[in-house]
Amino acid sequence: MKLSSFAILVATAAYVSAYPLSQWRKRDVDPSIVPDFGFESGVNPTGTGDCDGAPGTNVKIPCFCPPPRDVMLKALNENIAAGHCVNNTVVSFDFPTDNSIQSEISRINGVLVTLQNLRGPGVGCPAASTTLNARRKALQDQLASGNTNLPAATVTPVATTSTPAPAATTTAVPAGSTDFRAQVAALAPELGFESGVNPDGTGNCDGAIPGGPKIPCQCPPPRDEFISQLQDNAVAGKAVHNPDVKVDFPLDDSVASKKARIIASLITIQNLRGPGVGCPAVSTTLSQQLEALD
């Protein structure tokens, strides 16, 4: 007996709709090649919402940091699929899967970017809630010694189809241009908060969010220090202390450009003294300023 075209279409549609959606999605990265945080949340809580950071960091962190690994992996896979940080789209994203030290460093950078932008631009957990910076430094030292490959057991290469990262958009200006640097200073958003509010005697103070997480009492930095670093980043087109992170600082008055300048400021304060070493977004009102532009 012959089936009608209509019956075939119905049967086909039923089969497709019953097929698990996850099978149609791009394959997630192999979790075994994703660097671990090397630290857990909730260590030595002070009772004010902050806890000890990872060994060697000597800073307090929000007690909910770092996040559960499954939360990070979900966000990481979304960033890999997009080719940029989905919660901070000016930050391009690369997650190679081969066995080289340079690729492991890129994977660490990918996890740090994911962690620091977990809930929005610059809104997440600090690098100090992990041991990733220390591990990246050890790998960079190993690379400098001429050893370019990880031990074979460190990573299992997997075949993935990655989406190319979009080309970074940077402001085309002569390096060190006095006029451009002056414009950056004039257009830089206010941090909206000051350091040293309600110190608790342990090096921590109130952040910009009432009742929110504590911050290091030296945060946010003095405005002249922030402006100088922002100018350097804007001229370079990247965070000079974290060169994998692109920085765009347009000069026009559009909403998109205002948002880009706020994001550049967040990147600057979070990488003020090194990759992921600076002040958290909650030491400013920049995230709220960004939301107000939506």
NUBA-540976 format. One record per residue: residue in three letters; x negated, y, z of N, C-alpha, C, O in turn. Coordinates in steps of 0.001 Angstrom, whole numbers, padded with zeros to 6 digits, always signed. Each point is the difference from the previous one (the first is absolute). Last residue first. Example, Ala and Ser with C-alpha at 12.3 -4.5 7.8 and 13.67 -1.06 7.14 Angstrom:
BEGIN
ser-012850-002250+007080-000820+001190+000060+000770+001090+000730-000509+001108+000169
ala+000219-006828-000239+000890+001190+000000-000900+001200+000000-001036-000019+000665
END
This chain:
BEGIN
asp-019904+050805+028466+000808-000956-000766+001406+000553-000243+000824-000665-000628
leu-004291+002783+003356-000036+000360-001419+000845-000938-000861+000251+000299-001167
ala-000986-000900+005899+000873+001159-000207+000048+000429-001454+000929+000697-000410
glu-003889-004164+001943+001392-000453-000065+000950+001140-000307+001003-000197-000687
leu-005529+001224+001409+000150-000755-001240+001452-000460-000179+000564+000102-001089
gln-001805+002003+005084+000010+000977-001096+000225-000686-001340+000688+000523-000877
gln-001261-003241+004655+001311+000654+000024+000113+001039-001106+001058+000139-000615
ser-005203-002212+001165+000977-000993-000486+001410+000602-000017+000767-000233-000934
leu-004299+002865+002746-000072-000124-001455+001019-001005-000553+000596+000237-001051
thr-001876+001625+005627+001390-000079-000462+000049-000207-001513+001033+000244-000623
thr-004975-001991+004310+000451+001134-000804+001501-000128-000272+000630-000995+000356
ser-003158-002329+001837-000633+001154+000641+000360+001287-000747-000485+001079+000340
val+001808-005477-001807+000855+000508+001073-000679+001082+000832+000599+000504+000950
ala-002857-002878-004497+001009+000901-000554+000847+000622+001101+000449+001138-000134
pro-005408-002673+001514+001219-000605-000551+000980+001056-000508-000065+001169+000383
cys-005455-000746-000386+001144+000237+000869+001258-000581-000625+000147+000029-001222
gly-005103-001959+000310+000394+001398+000058+001115+000165+000999-000080-000512+001117
val-002284-003489-004194-000442+000559+001280+000292+001499+000000-000684+000780-000664
gly+001242-003935-003091+000989-000274+001028-000363+000544+001371+000656-000330+000988
pro-004574+000501-004010+001174-000710-000521+000968-000377+001117-000299-000866+000822
gly-002597+005089+000315-000367-001281-000598+001254-000685-000507+001098+000529+000174
arg-000971+003747+001917-001383-000318+000365-000490-001331-000574-001130-000416+000256
leu+005542+002330-001187-000796+001193+000277-001472-000311+000239-000874+000782-000373
asn+005319-003043-001067-001339-000444-000410-001023+001105+000257-000937+000185-000778
gln+005546+000424+001742-000149-001406+000380-001373-000565-000356-000384-001063+000488
ile+001739+005562-001610-000155-000122+001456-000206-001449+000430-000627-000258+001027
thr+001218+001154-005716-001176+000682+000532-000142-000205+001507-001085-000335+000475
ile+004929-001235-002769-001171-000826-000329-001249+000600+000637-000847-000721+000527
leu+004748+003246-000175+000078-001200+000835-001206-000906-000233-000596-000510+000949
ser+001036+004259-003713-000355+000413+001363+000037-001182+000956-000864-000127+000868
ala+002287-000488-005305-001452+000220+000021-000467+000391+001398-001082-000396+000433
ile+005691+000038-001116-000624-001330+000002-001521+000121+000024-000672-000759+000698
ile+003102+004724-001144+000194-000556+001340-000662-001365+000110-000662-000297+000994
arg+000685+002316-005198-000915+000718+000901+000142-000501+001444-000990-000095+000726
ala+003914-001591-004050-001364-000486-000238-000992+000680+000939-000946-000636+000465
lys+005432+002124-000441-000123-001324+000604-001422-000526-000146-000560-000552+000947
lys+001544+004547-003092-000009+000216+001445-000148-001325+000732-000739-000098+000980
ser+001283-000070-005597-001344+000460+000359-000112+000294+001489-001043-000244+000606
ala+005251-001020-002372-000938-001121-000146-001407+000409+000421-000710-000777+000638
val+004050+004096-000847+000186-000872+001161-000993-001158-000046-000585-000363+001021
ser-000901+004863-003498+001050-001007-000119+000091-000832+001268-000955-000071+000774
asp-002120+003861-002136+000989+000137+001066+001127-001024-000080+001036+000178+000641
asp-006600-000447-002180+001260+000653-000362+001012-000099+001138-000269-000598+001042
leu-004311-001365-001273+000096+001374+000503+001328+000684-000313+000217+001132+000435
pro-002397-006527+000634+000458+000951-001023+000296+001360+000612+000222+000118+001205
phe-002973-004544+000199+000401+001249+000640+000396+001009-001071-000775+000903-000315
asp-000531-006530+001494+000484+000945-001011+000468+001248+000729+000750-000091+000971
val-003929-004665-000082+000624+001209+000546+000355+000930-001148-000833+000319-000849
lys-000489-005988+001945+000036+001169-000870+000731+001153+000684+000924-000212+000784
val-003765-004197+001109+001281+000701+000114-000050+001292-000813-000797+000892+000291
asp-002959-003806+000287+001000-000784-000716+001364+000696-000012+000887-000376-000766
pro-004822+002122+003154+000112+000316-001433+000950-000873-000805+000282+000318-001156
asn-001270+001591+006057+000678-001257-000343+000292+000043-001493+001152+000156-000404
his-003256+003495+002469-000381-000996+001015+000688-001345-000219-000224-000941+000762
val+001109+004667-003612-001454-000194-000066-000489-001016+001033-001048-000617-000188
ala+005732+000885-002481-000445+000208+001377-001495-000277+000053-000422-001138-000207
lys+002364+002942-004406+000090-001212+000821-000394+000366+001422-000566+001066+000241
gly+000206+001980-003871+001098-000806-000534+000181-001304+000746+000681-000909-000474
ala-003855+004865+001068-000480-001329-000420+001093-000831-000666-000303-000918-000762
val+001363+005210+002542-000982+000186-001069-000477-001352-000541-000170-000169-001207
ala+003055+000125+004908+000710+000496-001177-000948+000185-001178+000343-000334-001134
asn-002145-000902+005365+000776-001091-000603+000684+000439-001283+000007-000736-000987
asp-002337+003987+003522-000951-000970-000556+000748-001135-000711-000393-000418-001089
gln+003014+003550+003405-000625+000613-001185-000967-000975-000668+000004-000146-001222
leu+001866-001124+005322+001004-000034-001065-000554+000590-001285+000244-000534-001082
gln-002883+000807+004954+000051-001376-000507+001000-000129-001130-000254-000708-000974
ser-000042+004889+003112-001280-000297-000652+000004-001400-000610-000453-000197-001128
ile+004167+001522+003757-000031+000689-001297-001282-000332-000756+000040-000267-001201
phe+000416-001402+005648+000951-000642-000918-000078+000624-001393-000044-000723-000995
glu-002426+002769+004391-000591-001310-000323+000884-000749-001004-000494-000586-000963
asp+002100+004656+002664-001136+000241-000902-000689-001302-000397-000458-000140-001134
arg+004082+000041+004284+000427+000246-001382-001196+000227-000934+000023-000455-001143
pro-000415-002781+005437+000105+001446-000241+000298+000267-001478-000453-000736-000878
pro+002103-004017+002338-001271+000727+000034+000230+001512-000106+001088+000432-000379
pro+002722-003535+002709-000645+000094-001297-001294+000809+000079-000246+000661+001009
cys-000207-003285+002316+000796+000075-001230+001197+000919+000182+000567+000060+001091
gln-003790-001467+002306-000693+000882-000934+000754+000162-001318-000470+000682-000910
cys+001931-003581+004537+000164+001405+000366-000734+000959-000938+000289+001196-000001
pro+001884-006017-001424-001234+000495+000619+000112+001502+000243+000522+000729-000844
ile+004111-003120+000883-001057+000192-000991-001285+000380+000730+000058+000455+001143
lys+005223-003028-000231-001088+000873+000416-001060+000060-001102-000094-000888-000846
pro+005372-000193-000289-001281-000559+000455-000995+001066+000424+000009+001118-000515
gly+005063+000430+000877-000656-000933-000911-001336-000471+000527-000315+000217+001170
gly+003477+003190+000627+000241-001359+000455-000655-001062-000855+000173-001192+000251
pro+000145+005615-002714+000377-000083+001413+000357-001428+000402+000839-000640-000633
ile-004285+002010-003227+001367-000518+000105+000364-000110+001478-000613-000787+000722
ala-003730+002172-002067+000937+000998-000515+001451-000448+000102+000910+000825-000079
gly-004505-002797+003623-000009+000229-001428+001078+000982-000397+000693+000556+000851
asp-003530-001149+004025+001254-000117-000747-000244+000235-001483-000837+000813-000390
cys-003348-002655+003005+000909+001118+000178+001298-000259-000751+000111-000977-000740
asn-005072-001629+002809+001168+000057-000868+000912+001156+000376+000087+000393+001163
gly-004111-001858+001172-000418+000395-001343+001149+000114-000974-000204+000316-001172
thr+000615-001277+005889-000684-001151-000606-000494+000323-001409-000409-000900-000733
gly+003027+003880+003618-001208-000337+000743-000756-001178-000557-001062-000346+000516
asp+005048+002680-002290+000354-000951+001071-001209-000442+000813+000119-000849+000884
pro+001560+005563-003872-000981-001096+000134+000358-000907+001169+000442+000465+001050
asn+002123+003373-003782+000313-000940+001084-000985-001164+000104+000407-001153-000143
val-001480+003784-003994+001288+000208+000674+000258-001117+001024+000015-001180-000351
gly-003866+002140-002996-000124+000172+001434+001289+000221+000764-000024+000573+001089
ser-000474+000829-006403-000601-001062+000812+000111+000318+001490+000234+001141+000398
glu+003365+000472-004269-001334+000304+000516-000500-001119+000889+000783-000793+000521
phe+002837+001690-005056-000152-000451+001388-001413+000342+000435-000874+000235-000834
gly+002492+000487-003676+001240+000071+000758-000081-000449+001448+001022-000133+000673
leu-003906+000701-004975+000088-001299+000663+001187-000050+000960+000503-001081+000307
glu-000723+004098-004890-000317+000063+001420+000131-001399+000607+000886-000763-000384
pro-002120+001309-004883+001111+000092+000961-000504+000105+001435-001100-000448+000322
ala-001432+002295-004832-000006-001139+000929+001140+000141+001006+000158+001059+000608
leu-001520+002173-004092+001184-000844-000202+000076-001185+000956+000997-000723+000010
ala-004673+003930-000055+001221+000802+000062+001252-000853-000051+001013+000350+000605
ala-005336-002346-001076+000160+000535+001354+001319+000762+000144+000666-000092+001031
val-001838-001451-005311+000307-001137+000878+000250+000497+001417+000964-000414+000644
gln-002474+003546-003747+001409-000335-000229+000433-001180+000874+001119-000021+000513
ala-005646+001279-000484+000799+001037+000654+001488-000284-000155+000778+000225+000928
arg-003793-003010-003165-000083-000248+001437+000836+001031+000773+000648-000330+000993
phe-001088+000908-005629+000842-001148+000320+000010-000277+001491+001052-000267+000582
asp-003890+003682-002189+001407+000371-000162+000911-001155+000398+000993+000203+000699
thr-005659-000959-000778+000383+000871+001112+001468+000355-000070+000688-000008+001021
ser-003052-004542-002941+000561+001278-000437+000476+000820+001192+000822-000461+000792
gly-002908-004150-001106-000467+001092+000839+000524+001361-000400-000497+001012+000493
ala+000838-004427-004267-000380-000431+001344-000551+001183+000784-000887+000709-000473
pro+004470+000088-003404-001445-000178+000142-000322-000395+001436+000549+000573+000941
val+004156-002033-002727-000657+001251+000385-001488-000258+000030-000431-001134+000210
ala+005411-001475-000995-001222+000212-000764-000568+001372+000346+000520+001018-000456
thr+002594-004581+003330-000029+001352-000505-001333+000250-000681-001053-000147+000620
thr+003381-004749-000418-000781+000909+000820-000004+001371-000650+000159+000127-001214
thr+002270-005339+001137+000125+001357-000502-000771+000920+000920+000325+000107+001183
ala-000731-005618-002544+000134+001025+001030+000064+001372-000640-000705+000288-000967
ala+002465-004928-001291-001162+000875+000039+000229+001088+001033+001085+000577+000075
pro+001291-005298+000602+000113+001185-000833-001230+000875+000145-000633+000035+001055
ala+000404-005387-000511+000285+001189+000790+000106+001201-000908-000778+000124-000945
pro+001990-005202-000598-001074+000986+000041+000404+001206+000823+001133+000472-000085
thr+000640-005411+001041+000446+001169-000737-001088+001045+000062-000442+000344+001096
ser-000249-005848-000815+000111+001258+000718+000485+001108-000914-000285+000015-001197
thr+000311-005565+001748+000143+001015-001037+000237+001323+000689+001082+000247+000532
thr-003812-004887+001143+001154+000870+000118+000025+000958-001162-001025+000293-000616
ala-001630-004943+002815+000335+000676-001246+001255+000823+000214+001066-000552+000275
val-004985-000730+003455+001282-000403-000550+000276+000793-001257-000468+001126-000161
pro-003866-002670+003850+000513+000814-001091+001331-000547-000498+000173-001213-000115
thr-002264+000865+005063+000398-000875-001087+000569+000833-001130+001096+000545+000141
val-004740+000369+004196+001153+000414-000779+000275-001010-001098-000930-000519-000617
thr-002456-000194+004000+000623+001216+000509+001282+000345-000719+000943+000494+000618
ala-004232-004170-001392+001193-000310+000783+000765+001237+000444+001094-000111+000554
ala-005292+000298-003047+001059-000611-000812+001279-000225+000775+001085+000074-000575
pro-004356+004005+001831-000075-001466+000084+001203-000617-000693+001091+000569+000020
leu-002291+004126-001927+000444-000535+001279-000284-001492+000045-000141-000627-001050
asn-002695+004281-001997+001071-000997+000060+000334-000412+001426-000879-000114+000854
thr-002701+003225-002365+001254+000486-000576+001164-000971+000112+001125+000350-000357
asn-006231+001326+002460+000872-001170-000013+001386+000432-000460+000678+000745+000708
gly-004360+002332+000056-000134-000729-001264+000845-001253-000090+000009-000654-001043
ser-000290+004252+004492-001172-000868+000095-000207-000837-001260-000998-000711-000125
ala+004765+003589+000741-001201+000823-000172-001274-000839+000045-001030+000383-000555
leu+005198-002419+001490-000094+000339-001419-001263+000801-000290-000655-000207-001021
gln+001681-000761+005470-000400-001234-000685-000176+000262-001494-000931-000508-000626
asp+002616+003987+003239-001416-000223+000326-000527-001237-000709-001130-000014-000489
gln+005677+000897+000115-000749+001008-000754-001496-000135+000268-000815+000162-000909
leu+003726-002881+003380-000064-000439-001398-000782+000986-000862-000748-000400-000892
ala+001553+001518+005387-000897-001159-000051-000152-000497-001433-001098-000370-000417
lys+004215+003815+001211-001372+000495+000152-000997-001145-000081-001049+000147-000628
arg+005610-001246+000625-000385+000624-001274-001435+000508+000065-000762-000156-000954
arg+002611-001561+004882-000277-001075-000959-000394+000566-001353-000877-000545-000670
ala+002195+003548+004041-001267-000633+000378-000367-001100-000986-001171-000157-000348
asn+005345+002277-000195-001097+000930-000308-001354-000622+000318-000950+000143-000770
leu+004907-002582+001890-000299+000021-001431-001140+000953-000352-000819-000316-000863
thr+003310-001238+005039-001466-000031-000076-000462+000140-001447-001145-000320-000319
thr+005806+002464+002748-000582-001192-000637-001521+000030+000149-000576+000978+000476
ser+003467+002586+000854+000784-001131+000512-000463-001317-000619+000636-001037+000186
ala-002417+005343-001443-000511-000416+001313+000835-001099+000642-000390-000538+001037
ala+001600+002784-005120-001032-001012-000228-000547-000537+001313-000457-001142+000065
pro+005447+003105+000086-001360+000442-000305-000956-001165-000235+000243-001129+000429
cys+005182+001248-001586-000907-000291+001112-001421+000407-000378-000387-000127-001161
gly+004822+002481-000840-000224-001435+000165-000840-000231+001229+000293+000546+001063
val+000923+003539-004665+000754-000457+001164-000128-001515+000101+000607-000736-000778
gly-002269+003659-002833-000761+000235+001221+000693-000451+001266-000454+000311+001101
pro+003604-000264-004947-001332+000571-000253-000717+000349+001295+000384+000940+000697
gly+003100-004796-000104+000085+001255-000732-001391+000548-000216-000972-000603+000456
arg+001737-003544+001771+001380+000495+000083+000211+001318-000740+001110+000532-000007
leu-005370-002941+000072+000971-001083+000110+001444+000491-000053+000873-000694-000522
asn-005746+002405-000020+001168+000565-000678+001185-000967+000063+000795-000084-000937
gln-005091-000949+002818+000112+001417+000346+001217+000676-000639+000372+001106+000390
leu-001448-005769-001262+000224+000195+001426+000296+001463+000332+000908+000295+000777
thr-002202-001479-005191+001338-000523+000312+000364+000299+001452+001108+000450+000291
val-005452+000576-001645+000949+000930-000628+001436-000426+000310+000851+000833+000314
leu-004239-003746+001104-000006+001244+000774+000985+001018-000560+000729+000643+000756
val-001392-004689-003110+000721-000252+001252+000063+001273+000845+001032+000290+000606
gly-003554-000105-004550+001414-000173-000317+000844-000231+001240+001102+000536+000120
asn-005828-000351+000236+000550+001333-000259+001503-000080-000277+000767+000853+000446
ile-003023-004893-000038+000080+000657+001306+000590+001398-000159+000858+000411+000782
arg-001760-002723-004707+001151-000593+000685+000180+000598+001399+001128+000228+000438
ser-004889+001056-002952+001225+000566-000588+001243-000561+000673+000977+000719+000207
ile-005099-002563+001033+000085+001377+000498+001266+000677-000538+000689+000705+000737
glu-001677-004905-002405+000464-000125+001384+000115+001386+000640+000928+000259+000766
ser-002746-000462-005050+001440-000263-000037+000573-000184+001399+001132+000406+000265
gln-005782+000140-000756+000675+001239-000366+001515-000183-000039+000748+000897+000388
ile-003518-004661+000342+000086+000848+001184+000747+001283-000323+000799+000472+000809
ser+000365-004839-003705-001104+000933+000227+000208+000809+001273+001123+000168+000476
asn+001692-003710-002853-000791-000358+001165-001166+000947+000277-000929-000363+000721
asp+006057+001343-003146-001204-000811-000203-000834-000069+001271+000375+000556+001033
thr+003903+001919-002055+000089-001307+000656-001260-000852-000152+000002-001170+000382
pro+001953+006821-000184-000609-001077-000782-000029-001299+000793+000106+000007+001226
phe+002566+004663-001012-000172-001152+000889-000552-001171-000810+000742-000918-000347
asp+000604+006681+000403-000714-001072-000696-000216-001133+000990-000435+000227+001129
phe+003199+004902-001908-000152-001244+000760-000667-001060-000857+000388-000245-001142
ser+000651+006116+001919-000047-001166-000881-000419-001237+000790-000529+000101+001107
val+003066+004545+000424-001135-000869+000352+000042-001252-000880+000893-000835+000141
val+002477+004234-000168-001202+000576-000594-001231-000849+000288-001073+000249-000549
thr+005557-001239+002286-000225-000393-001398-001221+000639-000655-000400-000431-001082
asn+002424-001237+005700-000872+001169-000189-000548-000101-001416-001149-000387-000213
asn+003985-002981+001850+000419+001034+000948-000856+001252-000070+000217+000945+000757
val-001090-004775-003504+001395+000366-000278+000502+001079+000957+000922+000741-000342
cys-005897-001696-001665+000666-000112+001296+001438+000486-000160+000217+001174-000301
his-002484-003323-003962-000262+001155+000841+000720-000219+001324+000808-000919+000134
gly-000477-002232-003593-001269+000576-000438-000339+001287+000728-000978+000669-000332
ala+004832-004000+000682+000199+001354-000538-001290+000587-000569+000052+000879-000860
ala-000041-005175+002968+000887-000067-001167+000155+001364-000657+000084+000100-001224
ile-002517-000367+005258-000732-000669-001079+000846-000020-001271-000499+000289-001088
asn+002520+001340+005006-001013+000932-000503-000770-000591-001173-000270+000688-000984
glu+003358-003429+003224+000715+001057-000713-000980+001005-000599+000188+000458-001127
asn-001910-003840+003878+000435-000550-001285+000774+001024-000823-000106+000021-001226
leu-001185+001201+005612-001172-000151-000860+000400-000524-001376-000463+000516-001016
ala+003738-000273+004416-000329+001328-000521-001186-000069-000961-000015+000691-001019
lys+001186-004683+003177+001112+000421-000858-000307+001359-000635+000177+000182-001204
leu-003198-001830+004417-000096-000742-001266+001109+000403-000966-000239+000120-001202
met+000246+001703+005625-001072+000546-000826-000066-000686-001354-000155+000663-001026
val+003178-002367+004137+000435+001341-000405-001049+000633-000916+000333+000589-001028
asp-001324-004709+003037+000961-000170-001083+000528+001340-000500+000299+000147-001185
arg-003308-000302+004921-000661-000271-001283+001010-000144-001138-000277+000429-001121
pro+001294+002766+005369-000069-001443-000274-000568-000246-001400+000225+000790-000917
pro-001823+003822+002793+001299-000652-000161-000157-001517-000126-001118-000485-000174
pro-002459+003419+003115+000426-000114-001393+001346-000725-000104+000435-000624+000967
cys+000366+003487+002079-001003-000180-001063-001049-001019+000434-000346-000043+001181
phe+004004+001837+001520+000568-000878-001031-000966-000250-001147+000349-000669-000973
cys-001304+003639+004724+000026-001394+000447+000602-000955-001032-000198-001210+000107
pro-002593+005797-001260+001368-000387+000371+000056-001489+000325-000620-000810-000689
ile-004079+002876+001589+000848-000157-001177+001435-000262+000460+000213-000408+001142
lys-005478+002429+000704+001291-000602+000269+000804-000039-001304-000192+000830-000889
val-005336-001029+001242+001158+000879-000106+001252-000775+000390+000032-001229-000060
asn-004766-000421-000599+000094+000927+001131+001123+001026-000146-000140+001143+000435
thr-002009-004955-003237+000636+001220-000512+000142+001068+001073-000028+001194-000299
gly-001762-005769+000867-000934+000878-000684+000613+001290-000487-000726+000902-000420
pro+003954-005054+001119-001314+000184+000635-000907+000882-000843-000079-000144-001220
ala+005290+000969+000592-000910-001121-000202-001351+000273+000656-000380+001160+000160
gly+004320+001506+002060-000297-000324-001386-000984-001152-000077-000390-000567+001021
asp+004066+001654+003067-001388+000008-000466-000064-000286-001490+000774-000796-000530
cys+003742+003004+002124-000785-001154+000454-001432+000141-000495-000322+000933-000737
asp+005422+002096+001566-001258-000250-000691-000785-001104+000696+000147-000241+001198
gly+004121+002006+000307+000199-000363-001398-001274-000256-000768+000042-000380-001170
thr+000435+001366+005928+000448+001197-000727+000175-000282-001485+000157+000927-000795
gly-001848-004036+004106+001321+000364+000470+000550+001232-000674+001127+000415+000273
thr-005284-002942-001116-000144+001021+001045+001340+000366+000621+000049+000684+001022
pro-002093-005485-003456+000903+001159-000124-000147+000958+001179-000191-000425+001140
asn-002618-003683-003147-000161+000962+001097+000900+001224-000138-000500+001121-000100
val+000922-003868-004071-001111-000263+000929-000127+001144+001008-000165+001156-000387
gly+003332-002042-003663+000414-000089+001397-001084-000261+001015+000290-000530+001072
ser-000731-001107-006324+000659+001143+000627+000210-000240+001493-000057-001133+000478
glu-004110-000979-003414+001435-000169+000194+000573+001211+000726-000729+000759+000639
phe-003712-002274-004188+000413+000560+001282+001506-000175+000124+000688-000211-000999
gly-003138-000878-002965-001052-000217+000991+000333+000545+001369-000867+000079+000870
phe+003105-000267-005543-000210+001220+000769-001148-000155+000993-000729+000956+000264
asp+000686-003893-004797+000748+000094+001253-000282+001337+000683-001042+000615-000226
pro+000788-001643-005270-000743+000133+001264+000924+000119+001213+001034+000665-000051
val+000046-003335-004526+000327+001296+000598-000729+000120+001342+000220-000822+000889
ile-000123-003089-003767-001047+000960-000387+000273+001398+000568-000763+000934-000249
ser+003739-004687+000950-001306-000408+000526-001112+000966-000387-001060-000008+000626
pro+005751+000283-002105-000296+000595+001316-001394-000334+000517-000543+000723+000836
asp+002121-000188-006010-000290-001095+000924-000372+000585+001369-000997+000715+000103
val+004246+002047-003384-001411-000304+000175-000149-001142+001015+000795-000134+000929
asp+003708+000395-003859-000668+000732+001074-001458-000427+000090-000373-001089-000436
arg+003494+000972-004100-000582-000815+001063-000700+000870+001032-000789+000878-000352
lys+004996+000832-002557-001441-000145-000140-000567-000737+001210+000403+000245+001137
arg+004665-001251-002250-000839+001113+000394-001467-000298-000259-000421-001151-000111
trp+004107-001911-000493-000127+000928-001127-000940+001157+000333-000430+000730-000893
gln+001624-004131+004040-000769-000651-001052-000203+000911-001199-000888-000230-000820
ser+003552+001468+004626-001433+000083+000297-000841-000628-001094-001164+000362-000170
leu+005929-000570+000172-000528+001258-000518-001492+000095+000217-000718+000599-000801
pro+003383-005296+000139-000452+000928+001045-000642+001248-000589-000863-000076-000875
tyr+004755-002596-001613-001454-000124+000101-000522+001011+001005+000368+001172-000084
ala+004225-001441-001349-000326-000908+001096-001500-000126+000221-000439-000466+001051
ser+002307+003070-004613+000367+000633+001261-000360-000871+001194-000230+000510+001096
val-000505-002188-005477-000885+001127+000275+000309+000623+001351-000909+000326+000762
tyr+003699-003796-002307-001339-000516+000303-000934+001143+000395-000748-000099+000973
ala+005083+001175-002446+000061-000627+001319-001369-000503+000424-000380+000118+001165
ala+000874+001633-005495+000066+001068+001003+000014-000573+001407-000630+000543+000908
thr+000841-003563-004514-001315+000633+000071-000025+001070+001079-000950+000083+000779
ala+005049-002161-001732-000912-000941+000660-001382+000608+000179-000632-000162+001044
val+003829+002634-003454+000382-000077+001405-000958-000904+000766-000437+000334+001101
leu-000065-000053-005769-000401+001238+000644+000303-000016+001493-000811+000450+000810
ile+002258-004046-003426-001460-000030+000116-000492+001249+000719-000891-000065+000847
ala+005444-000244-001888-000339-000925+001086-001499-000046+000225-000465-000088+001136
phe+002103+002629-004770+000361+000621+001271-000406-000881+001182-000520+000491+001002
ser+000062-002087-005427-001036+000985+000328+000268+000642+001342-000930+000286+000754
ser+002856-005185-001375+000197+001299-000632-001139+000932+000399-000666-000212+001013
leu+000127-005172-001399+000351+001060+000941+000175+001302-000759-000718+000275-000961
lys+001452-005540-000798-000783+001225-000087+000488+001010+001038+001200+000165+000222
met-001181-005821-000358+000851+001189+000000-000891+001244+000000-000976+000053+000748
END
